[in-house]
Amino acid sequence: MAGAALADGRIAAFVTAGEPLARSALAAQLRGRHDLAVVEDPREEHVAVVVEDSVDERATTAVRALLDRGVPHVLVVATSADEAGGLAAIGAGASAVVR
């Protein structure tokens, strides 16, 4: 992912979620990886992770907002994601949907 790496080679990841606890939990998990750096401010060179219970209007709105801010790659992580929700997230511009 060209442009997403920091000077030390780690990938900068911005994590956002509707629930603060979910955001904190995923950010803590990602901080444990040597190849990632969790950042607090999304910029063009970062990857963003949207965490939601389901892929709904809130998730697709978050994807669009991050893309509008210039974030080139947005991943949606959802507890529940059906085919329609996955297609909605991809249609909104998400790079991938994981459940």
C-alpha positions in Angstrom: 0.0 0.0 0.0 2.0 2.8 -1.3 1.9 6.0 0.8 0.5 4.2 3.9 3.9 3.4 5.4 5.7 5.6 8.0 9.4 6.4 7.7 10.1 3.4 9.8 8.2 1.1 7.5 5.1 0.6 9.7 1.6 1.1 8.3 -0.2 4.0 10.0 -3.7 2.9 11.0 -6.5 5.2 12.2 -9.3 3.5 14.2 -12.8 4.8 14.5 -15.9 3.3 16.0 -19.4 4.2 17.1 -18.6 2.6 20.5 -15.6 4.0 22.4 -14.9 0.6 24.0 -14.8 -1.1 20.6 -12.4 1.5 19.3 -10.1 1.2 22.3 -10.1 -2.6 22.1 -9.2 -2.8 18.5 -6.6 0.0 18.8 -5.0 -1.9 21.7 -4.9 -5.1 19.6 -3.3 -3.2 16.6 -0.7 -1.5 18.9 0.6 -5.0 19.7 1.7 -5.5 16.1 5.2 -4.5 15.1 4.2 -3.6 11.6 1.4 -1.1 12.5 1.3 2.3 14.2 -2.1 3.4 15.5 -2.5 7.1 14.9 -5.0 9.6 16.3 -5.5 11.7 13.2 -6.4 10.3 9.7 -4.3 11.8 6.9 -3.9 10.8 3.3 -1.1 8.4 4.0 -3.1 6.4 6.5 -5.3 3.4 6.5 -8.6 3.7 8.4 -10.5 1.0 10.2 -14.2 1.5 10.9 -15.5 -0.7 13.7 -19.3 -1.2 14.0 -21.7 -3.9 15.2 -23.3 -4.1 11.7 -22.7 -2.5 8.3 -25.4 0.1 8.4 -26.0 3.8 7.6 -23.6 4.8 10.3 -20.8 2.6 8.9 -21.2 3.7 5.3 -21.4 7.4 6.5 -18.1 6.9 8.3 -16.5 5.3 5.2 -17.6 8.2 3.0 -16.4 10.8 5.6 -12.9 9.3 5.8 -12.6 9.1 2.0 -13.7 12.7 1.8 -10.9 13.6 4.2 -8.4 11.9 1.8 -7.9 8.6 3.5 -7.2 6.2 0.6 -8.0 2.9 2.2 -10.9 2.2 4.6 -11.5 -1.2 6.1 -14.9 -2.0 7.8 -14.8 -4.5 10.7 -18.3 -5.5 11.8 -19.7 -8.1 14.2 -22.5 -8.8 11.8 -22.2 -8.2 8.0 -24.6 -9.7 5.5 -24.2 -9.5 1.8 -26.3 -6.4 1.4 -24.3 -4.6 4.1 -21.0 -5.7 2.6 -22.1 -4.4 -0.8 -23.2 -1.1 0.8 -19.8 -0.6 2.4 -18.0 -1.4 -0.8 -20.3 0.9 -2.7 -19.5 3.6 -0.2 -15.8 3.2 -1.0 -14.6 0.7 1.6 -11.6 -1.4 0.5 -12.8 -4.4 2.4 -15.3 -5.7 4.9 -14.3 -8.1 7.7 -16.6 -9.8 10.2 
